Amino acid sequence: MARLPVLGAHEAGSSLSAEMLEDLACGVAAAEPYWRLHVVHDPFERRPVRLLATELYEVWVIGWTQGQGVELHDHGESAGCLVVVEGELTEDIVHFRSKEQRRLPAGTVRELPVGVVHEVSNQGAAPATSIHVYSPPLITMNRFDGDTYELTAVEVLDHEPPVVADATIVLHPSNRA
């Protein structure tokens, strides 16, 4: 599988475009042997795994079993993209103080612009897996009340080390061998 360097074209601390986030997310999603080694489908708790991290972006793989989810939140100052690679997720998105529900079956690519407030869950019986890319890397997640949509907490995130040691490269879909 070919590899493409990604650092150097952007300033540290800047955010990648929505198109680049989607390209990265789809490239990692297509590289199933890499994320498959690290995904965790724990029936007792959802355990995201940080695959890659650079100054510009980070990539997570998340395994979801039946009933698991993340409550209403945004991604602070980070934009993102998620790709559902297996199973199906449900997303509730807040629009003007009401929620809209979307099904996200395998193959769905979802842009997550800065400020989007949503919750994601696996309401199906089968496990689901998703790839998430955030730029810049997540520093905070804002949590919101599910009824009033009011901000309830600002969670400052600890940066765990990525499981892929060489974080300056990414598998790129246009360069697959």
C-alpha positions as CSV (number, residue, x, y, z in Angstrom):
1,M,0.0,0.0,0.0
2,A,1.4,3.4,-1.0
3,R,1.9,6.1,1.6
4,L,1.6,9.9,1.2
5,P,3.3,12.4,3.4
6,V,0.8,15.1,4.7
7,L,2.9,17.5,6.8
8,G,4.5,20.5,5.4
9,A,1.7,21.9,3.3
10,H,-0.2,23.5,6.2
11,E,0.7,25.5,9.3
12,A,0.6,23.7,12.6
13,G,-2.6,24.4,14.4
14,S,-4.6,25.1,11.3
15,S,-7.6,23.1,10.2
16,L,-7.7,20.9,7.1
17,S,-10.5,21.4,4.6
18,A,-13.7,19.3,4.7
19,E,-12.5,17.6,1.4
20,M,-9.2,16.7,2.9
21,L,-10.8,15.3,6.1
22,E,-13.1,13.2,4.0
23,D,-10.2,12.0,1.8
24,L,-8.2,11.0,4.9
25,A,-11.2,9.3,6.6
26,C,-12.0,7.3,3.4
27,G,-8.4,6.4,2.9
28,V,-8.1,5.0,6.4
29,A,-11.5,3.3,6.1
30,A,-10.2,1.6,2.9
31,A,-7.2,0.3,4.7
32,E,-9.1,-2.2,6.8
33,P,-6.2,-4.4,7.8
34,Y,-4.7,-1.4,9.7
35,W,-7.8,-0.3,11.7
36,R,-9.2,-3.9,12.1
37,L,-6.1,-4.7,14.2
38,H,-7.1,-2.0,16.7
39,V,-10.9,-1.7,16.8
40,V,-12.4,-2.7,20.2
41,H,-16.0,-4.0,20.4
42,D,-16.4,-4.2,24.2
43,P,-19.9,-5.0,25.3
44,F,-19.4,-3.1,28.6
45,E,-18.0,0.2,27.4
46,R,-17.3,2.1,24.2
47,R,-13.5,2.3,23.8
48,P,-12.3,4.7,21.0
49,V,-8.7,4.0,19.8
50,R,-6.5,6.8,18.5
51,L,-4.9,5.4,15.4
52,L,-2.8,8.3,14.0
53,A,-2.0,11.8,15.2
54,T,-0.2,14.8,13.7
55,E,-0.2,18.5,14.5
56,L,-2.9,18.9,11.9
57,Y,-5.2,16.0,12.4
58,E,-5.9,12.8,14.3
59,V,-7.7,9.6,13.3
60,W,-9.8,7.4,15.6
61,V,-11.4,4.0,15.1
62,I,-14.5,3.4,17.3
63,G,-16.2,0.1,17.9
64,W,-19.9,0.3,19.0
65,T,-21.9,-2.6,20.4
66,Q,-25.7,-2.7,20.8
67,G,-26.9,0.3,22.9
68,Q,-23.6,2.1,23.1
69,G,-23.5,5.8,22.2
70,V,-22.1,9.2,23.0
71,E,-24.5,11.8,24.4
72,L,-25.1,15.2,23.0
73,H,-21.8,17.0,22.2
74,D,-19.7,19.0,19.8
75,H,-16.0,18.8,19.0
76,G,-14.9,22.1,20.3
77,E,-12.9,24.0,17.7
78,S,-12.3,20.9,15.6
79,A,-13.9,20.0,12.3
80,G,-14.3,16.3,11.5
81,C,-15.5,13.5,9.2
82,L,-16.7,10.1,10.1
83,V,-17.1,7.0,7.9
84,V,-19.2,4.1,9.0
85,V,-17.2,1.0,7.9
86,E,-19.5,-1.7,9.3
87,G,-22.9,-2.0,10.9
88,E,-25.2,1.0,11.3
89,L,-25.2,4.0,13.6
90,T,-27.9,6.5,14.4
91,E,-27.2,10.2,14.7
92,D,-29.4,12.8,16.4
93,I,-28.4,16.3,15.2
94,V,-29.6,19.4,16.9
95,H,-31.1,22.0,14.5
96,F,-32.6,25.2,16.0
97,R,-33.4,23.6,19.3
98,S,-34.9,20.4,17.9
99,K,-33.4,17.0,16.9
100,E,-33.3,15.4,13.5
101,Q,-32.5,11.7,13.4
102,R,-30.4,10.1,10.7
103,R,-29.5,6.5,10.0
104,L,-25.8,6.0,9.1
105,P,-25.4,2.6,7.4
106,A,-22.1,1.2,6.4
107,G,-20.5,3.3,3.7
108,T,-21.9,6.6,5.0
109,V,-19.5,9.5,5.0
110,R,-20.6,12.3,7.3
111,E,-19.0,15.8,7.4
112,L,-18.8,17.2,11.0
113,P,-18.3,21.0,10.7
114,V,-17.2,23.0,13.6
115,G,-20.2,23.6,15.9
116,V,-22.3,20.6,14.9
117,V,-24.1,19.3,18.0
118,H,-25.1,15.7,17.8
119,E,-25.2,12.3,19.6
120,V,-24.3,9.0,18.0
121,S,-25.4,5.5,19.0
122,N,-25.7,1.9,17.8
123,Q,-29.3,1.1,18.1
124,G,-29.0,-2.2,16.1
125,A,-28.2,-5.7,17.3
126,A,-24.9,-6.0,15.3
127,P,-21.6,-4.3,16.2
128,A,-20.7,-1.2,14.2
129,T,-17.4,0.4,13.5
130,S,-16.6,4.0,12.4
131,I,-13.5,5.9,11.5
132,H,-13.2,9.6,12.7
133,V,-10.8,12.3,11.6
134,Y,-10.6,15.6,13.4
135,S,-8.6,18.7,12.5
136,P,-7.1,20.2,14.5
137,P,-6.8,17.3,16.9
138,L,-9.5,17.4,19.6
139,I,-8.7,19.5,22.6
140,T,-12.2,19.9,24.1
141,M,-15.7,18.4,23.7
142,N,-18.7,20.5,24.8
143,R,-21.5,18.4,26.4
144,F,-25.1,19.5,26.2
145,D,-28.3,18.7,28.0
146,G,-30.4,16.3,26.0
147,D,-33.7,18.1,26.7
148,T,-32.8,21.8,26.9
149,Y,-29.7,21.7,24.6
150,E,-27.9,24.0,27.0
151,L,-24.2,23.6,27.5
152,T,-23.6,21.5,30.7
153,A,-19.8,20.8,30.6
154,V,-16.6,21.5,28.7
155,E,-14.5,18.3,28.7
156,V,-10.8,18.8,28.3
157,L,-9.4,15.8,26.6
158,D,-6.2,13.9,27.4
159,H,-4.2,13.0,24.3
160,E,-3.4,9.3,24.4
161,P,-0.5,8.2,22.2
162,P,-1.6,6.9,18.7
163,V,-1.3,3.2,18.1
164,V,0.4,3.7,14.7
165,A,3.9,4.9,15.5
166,D,4.7,6.8,12.3
167,A,2.0,9.4,12.5
168,T,3.4,11.6,9.7
169,I,2.0,9.3,7.0
170,V,-1.5,8.4,6.0
171,L,-2.9,5.7,3.7
172,H,-4.3,7.6,0.8
173,P,-7.2,6.1,-1.3
174,S,-5.8,7.3,-4.6
175,N,-2.4,5.5,-4.0
176,R,-3.6,2.0,-3.0
177,A,-1.4,-0.7,-4.2
